[in-house]
Amino acid sequence: MISQIVVIITTVKLLFIPLYHSTDFEVHRNWLAITHNLTLDKWYYDNTSEWTLDYPPFFAWLEFVLSFIAKYFDPEMLYLTNLNYKSDMTILFQRLSVIVLDFVYIYSVKRLSGFVTDGKLLVFMLLVTCPGLLMVDHIHFQYNGFLFGMLLYSISHIIESNNLTAAFWFAVLLNFKHIFLYIAPVYIVYLFRAYCFTISSEDGVHTPWFSFSISNLFRLAFTVLSVFAVSFGPFIQHLPQVMSRLFPFKRGLCHAYWAPNFWAIYTFIDKILQHLAYNLGLLRIPKSEASMTGGLVQQYDHAVLPSITPTFTIVLSLVTMLPALVKLWHLCADRRYRVLSFVRCMVICAGCSFLFGWHVHEKAILLLLIPLSFLSVLGDADGKHFLILTTVGNYSLFPLLFPKNLFSIKFFILLTHVALAFVNVRTLYEPAKVKGGRRVRVLRLPMLVQIESLYLYGLIVLCVYENGIHVLWGLDKSLPFLPLMLTSVYCSVGVIYVWFRYYLYFLTFNVSRVPTLCSVNLQAKYNKTS
């Protein structure tokens, strides 16, 4: 069955080859040209194109390797001055490179799902059919599947207590794409607690300090630092330039299209206050100013509310993570719940960075969706929060595929995935309803309360407005960015709600309360290797 699913999903990806692709397509074509033609001391300096190299060294080396295959498809794509070059063979090569590298993700998903007894096939299907990955990688164009494959592979070794192997692969991942720094604190706390302390309990009793292993700490540090040395060693004389490319803080608080996070609501409120202040004569700012909604990547100041600095967002992200990391530390004392706590904390900390980080890309929602998809079959609370987030989070990516002819495709992808999730996740936790029993609320979705269901139905209203009413009312000329703003703000409400409720669930989790379903089976398999 798994092989059949892989064939079907790969066929779908192949059908997407001729579709629209974003500027990220040119970004990666340019990186192929940079790494193929220039010596590595010039990789992070070249500015022939506006899309300069801004990923860590391992990804640059991946582009270097791919460039030698690319020249057999069309050598002209490797010319530095061939900006915006996209011949049919170039498109074919770029698309195929994503599809082939996706098998790293598929392999990792299969390996990870093998640790689950009930719901094994379901979790495999939920992960390989993730609408966000399909839309972002195979239409919009990126390599997230390959990267998340390494993350899931690392998690699978956490389950097996292969802590050094897990640390190694996560360090490798960080040197492919530094966005995974969002969840690095979770790895640090978990590995320090679960690996450097050699005594664990079965009942959550506090581990004594004398169990700390200096030798294990040395092994862990050596493993991680060796990866960074191999990655950044060749660029040691150019570290300031590399760092300036990896962390461009001058790009502004919000991305060109607002991610559905706290700053979307904050900026939306600022715009409302700006409008009111202007009408009251308190501000001399023209109504026509489209700062922070004009689709440009640059830094702006808020008009009424205090402007936010990069330092403030970093501090806020870390502060909001702190309670979860402390809870993880204590939960790790009982090895029966280490794995669940680790992945749950990963979702929460990814949410902290997504909601409060600087210049967050909307695609970063995948950092929450992917691990929560795995958790969805391991506990009823995990399943419920997954159903809400997979609907809202994947819908929030719709504006990335803005051409009108893609609407039916992205809608079908999301609808199919959501139907698969709601029908099958429910069967793991909700008993079958007996005929003649109490009346079923028509508007209530499985596992959700009424208000949560109504919120998800609101996405339909939002979709109808964005794709029909907005144009019919002629607002596409005067307010062209209004649909993007509404999507970001509306979806941010759902993302914040899930993050807050799931955070509360994690903080109040009691190890004496055994999770509902498959976590017991997962931990039983884990304990055999502990």
N, C-alpha and C positions, 0 to 999 in steps of 0.2 A: 504493500500500500504506500509506503514511504517513497519508494522509487517512482511510483506512478505520479505522486504529488510533485516530485522534483521535475519529472518530464513535463507535466502540465505547466508548472510555474516558469520553467525555462522557456517553454514555447511562447508563453505570454510575453516574457521579456524580449524574445526575438521579434515579436510583432511590434514592439515599441520602437524598434531601431529607426524607422524613418520619421518618427514624430518630432515635435518641437523639442529643442534643447536650449538651455539658458546660457548666460555668459560664462558659466562654469565650464562649459565645453571648450571655449577659447582659453580659459585659464589653464586647463590641463594640457591643451595643445601647446601653449606657450612654454609651459614647464618642460614638456618633452624637448622642445627646441633649445631651451636654456641648458639643460643638463647634457644634451647630446653634443652641443657645439662649443660650450665654454668649459674652461677648467674650473674645478670646484671652488677655487678661491674667488671666482666671479659670480657664482650662482646666486648669492644673496645680495649682489650689488646691481645686477643688470636691471635696467628700467626701460628697455626698448618698448615694452608693452606696459600699459597701466596695470596689468594683472601680474604683478611681481610675485616671485616665489616667497610664500609666507607660511609654509608648513615645515615641521622639523626635518632633520637630515635624512631619516630613514625613508620618508615619503619621497624626498628628492632622489634618493638612490633608486627607489621603485620606478620613478619616471625615467631615470637613466637607463634602467634595464628594459623598460617597455619601448624606449625610443629605438633600440636596435631591432625590435620586431616591427615597429611602426614603419621603418624605412622600406620594408618589403611590400607594404600596402600602398604607400604614397610618400616618397622621400621629400616632396615639397612641403609637407606638413611640418618638417623639421627645420625649415628656414626661419631664422629669427625675425626677419622683416616681413614674413607672410602673415601679417596680422589679420585676424578674423577669417583665416583660411578654413574652408570646410568642404572639401571635395567629397564625393560619395564614398570613396575608399577611406578617407579620413574619418568620416562619420561611422563607417562600418567598423574600423579598427577600434575607435574609442568606445563604441557601444559593446563590442565583443570583449574588450578588456575588462569592463565592469562585470559582464555576465560570467566570464571565466573566473575572475577573482571572487565572485559571489559564492563559489563552491567552498571557499574557506568558511563562510557563514553557514552554509547548508551542513557541512561536516560538523561544525561546532554545535549547531542546533540538534542534530541527530545524537551527538555524544551527550549533550546536556539532558535531552529528553529521556535518555536511557536510564537516568537516575530516578525517574518517576514511574510508579507502578500504575495507578489509576490516572488516566488522562494523558498518557504518554503520546498517543497519536494527536490528541487535541493540542497539546502545547507545541508540538512540532508544526502543526498546521497554522496555529496562531502566529508563530514566529516567522515562518517562511512566506506567509501571505500578508505580512505587515504592510498596510497601504502606504505608510510613510516612506518605507524603504523603496517600494516599487515606484512611487511618484518622484521621490528625490533623486534616486540613483539612476533609474532606467528611463525617465522622461526628462526631468530637470537636469540631471547628469552630475553625479558624484560617485564616491567610492565608499560610502558608509557601510555597506554590507560586509565588505572585506574587513573593515576596522572593527565592526561589532562582532564579527566572527572571532577575532582575537580576544575580545572582551569575554565572550561566552566560553571560549576555550580556557581562559584563565579561571573563570568561575567554576568550570567543571573540575579543575584541579584543586580549587578550594574545597569542593565537596569531598574529594578523595584525600584531603589532608596533605596533598603535595604542595606545601606552602611555598617552597623555594621556586618550584616550577611556575606556580601561579604568579609569584612576584616577578619572575623573569619575563613572562609574557605580557604582564601589565606594563612593565618598564619598556618593553619593545613597543607596545601600543602607544605609550606616551610619546615615543620618539617618531611615531608615524603621524599622530595628530594630537596636539596639545590640549584640545578641548576636553579630553578625558582627565585633565587636572581637576575638573569639577568633582570627580569621585575619588581622587587620590587620598584625601583624608580618611576615607572609609578603609582603604587598603592599609594605610599606615597604622591605624588603630587596631584593625583586626589582626594583622600579621604580628604586630608588637605583642598583642595580648595572647593570641592563640599559638604563636610559634616561639616567642622569646620566653614566655612563661611555660615551663615544662610540666607543671602539675595542673590537671583539670579535674572538675568534679562532675558528678552525675545529678546533683541536686541544686546547683547554683551557689554553693558555699563559697565564700571569698577565698581566692587563691593567695597563699602566703607569699610575701615578697622574696623569701629566700629561694623560691623556685625559679627565679629569673636566671636565664642562661646567657652569659656573655658570649659563649661560642656560637650560639644560634643567632644572636644579634650580629656578630661579625659575618657569619655566612649570609645572612639576609642583606646586610649593607654591601658586602662584596658583590653579590649577585646583581643588585640594582645599579650600583655605581659602575660596574663593568659595562653594563649596557649603555649607560650614558657616556662613558669614556669612548666606547667604540663609535657611538653616534656623533658626538660633538668634538671628539679628538681631532679629526682632520680640519675642523673649523676653529680651533682654539685661538688663533690669532685674529679671528673675525667675529668673536662672540658678541661684542656690542652691536654690530650690524645685524647679526642673526637674530638677537633678542629684539631689536627694534622692529624687525619684520614679523616676528612671532607675536608680539604684544603691541599692536599699533593703537595706543590709547587715544589718539587724536581722531578716531573715527566716530566718536559721539556715543551718547548713552544708548540710543535706540538704533537698530539696523534700519536700512532703507524701508523695509516692510516690518512693522513692529512685531516682535515676538509676543505671543499672548501671555505676558507676565505682569508683574506689579507695576513696572514702569509704563506699560501701555495705559493702564488706568490712571496713573499719576499724570502722565502727559495729556490724556484726554480731559481730566479735570482742569488742568492748567489752561487748556484751550477754551473750555467753557468759561472759566474765570476771566480769561483774556477778552473773550467776546463780550461778556457782561461789563467788564471794566471799560472797554472801548465805547460801548453804548452809553455808559454813564459819564463819559468824558474824563475818566480817571487815567486812561492810557492813550497815548498818541501812536498807536500801532495800527496800520491799515488792516482792514478786514481781509484783504486779498492775500496777505502774507501766509504762505503755506509751509512755514518752518516745521520741520520734523514730520511732515506728511507729504513732502514733495518727491519722495522716492530717491533722494540723494543720500549718499553716505558722507556725512560731515557733522561737525560738532555744533550744537545750538545751545543757547541758554533758554531756560523757561521764562515765560513772560511775567507770571505772577508768583507761582510757587518757587521755593528755593531751588536753584540749579544743583544738579548732582555731579559729584566728582568721581573719577575712577577709584580713588582710595576709599571713599565712602561705600561704594558698592562692594568692594572686596571685604571690608570690615563687616558690613551687614551680612554678606553671604556666610562668612566664617562664624559670626555670632549666632546666626540662625541654625547652623549645623551643629553647634556645640552640644546642645541637649541630646541630640540623636547619637552623637559620638560617645558621650558619657554613658548613655543607655546601652550602646553596643558593647562598650568595655565590660559592663556588668553582665550582660547576657552571654558574653563569650566565656564566662566562668563555668557555664554549663554547656558542655560540648554537644548535648542533644539538640540545642537550638542555635548553635553557632551559624550554620549555613543560612538558615532562614533570616536570622537577624542581620547577617552580613548583606544579603541581597536587598532586604527591606531598607536597611540604612542607606544602601547605594541609591535606591529610588528617592529617598527623602533628601539626601545631600545633593543629588543631581537636581532635584526640585528647588533647593535653596539657591543654587547657582543660576538656574534658569530663571527664577522669579526675580532675583535681586542683583544679578550680575551686570557687568558693563558690556554694552554692545552685543547683546545675546542674539545669536542667529535663531530664527524660527525653527530651523531644522534640529536644534538642540533638544527639542521635545522628545526625540528618539532616545535620548539618554534615560528618560523616565519610562517610555513605552516598552522598550525591549526587555529590561529586567522585570518589569511588572507583568509582562506577558508570560514569562516563566513562572512567576509567583501565582498567577491567576488560578492554577490548578492545585495549589498547595494550601489554600485556606479560604474560607468564605469571605472574610474581610478583604483579602487580596483580590479575589474574583470580582467582588462588587466594585471596588475602586478601579479595577482594570476596565470594566465595562464602560464606566463613565469617561475615563481618560482616553481610552482608545477611540471613542467616538469623537470627543471634543478635540483631542490632540491631533488626530489625523485630519479632521475637518479644517483645523487651523492652517494646514499646509496647502489648502486649495488655491489661495491666491498666487502661490509660486507657479502654478500652471495656468496662466491667465488667458491664453488663446481660447476663444469661444468653442472651437471644435474639440477641445479636450474635456469639456464639461461632462459629457456623457461617460467618458472613460473614467475620470477620477470619481465621479458619483457612483458608477457601477463597482469600482474597486472597493470603495468605502462601504457601500451598502452590503456587498457580498461578505466582507470581513466582519462587519457588525452583526449581520444575521448569523454567521457561523459562531461568533462569540456568544451572543445572547442565548441562542438555542442550546448550545453545548455546555457552556460554563454553568448555566442554571441547573442542568441535570445532575451536576456533581454535588449540589448543595440543597436545592429545593425539592422536597418530595413531590411526587406526581399528584396532581389535584384530582380528588374523587368527584365523579359526576354527582350532581345533586347537592354538593357541598355549599359552602357559603359563597355569596356572590363575588365574582372577580371584578375588580375595578378595571374598566376597559383601558383607561389611560395610563395605568401603572405598568411600567416595563419590568421584566423579570429581575428579581433581587434588589430593585430600587424602590424608594419611597415615592410618594406622589410628586413632591416638589422636584426631586431629581429627574423624574420622568418628564415632567412639564418643561424643565430646562432643556433637556435633549430634544424634545419636540420643537422647541424654539429655534433650533438650528435649521429646521425646515422653513420656518418663516423668514429667517435671515437669508437662507439660500434663495428663496423666491424673490425677496427684495433685491438682492445683489445682482441676480441674473435676469431680472425682468422689470420690476417696478421702478428701479433706479433709472433705467434707460427710458421707460415709458413716460416718466415724469420729466424727462429732459435734464436730469441732474448730472448726467455724465459729462456735460460740458462745464458747468459751473462748479461742481463738487466731484471731480473725477476720483479723488482718493477717499471719499466717504465710505464706500464698501470695504476697503482695506481696514480703515479705522474701526468700523463696526465689527468686523470679523475678529480683529485683534482684541478689542475690549470685551466683546461677548464671550469669546473663548477663554480669555484670561480669568474671567469669573469662575468658569468650570475648573480650570487648571488649579487656581488658588484653592478652591473648595476641596478638591481631591487631595491636594498636598496637605492642607491643614487637617482634614479628617484622618488621613492616613498617618500623618505625624502623630496625632493624638492617640491613635490606635497603637502605634509602635511604642510610644512613651508609657502607655498604661498596660502594655502586654505583660502578663504574669506567667512565668514559666510553669506554674502549677496548673494552668489551664492549657490542656493539650490542644493544638490546632485541629481544625475540623477534619481534615482529610489526609491528603497525600504526604504532608510534611512528616508524618510518623513513618511512612514507608521510605521517604527520602533520608530521614535521619537514621533509620535502621541500617540502610545500606552504607551510610556515611560512617556509622559507628564501627562497622566491620574493619574499616581502614584506619581507625583512630588508635 
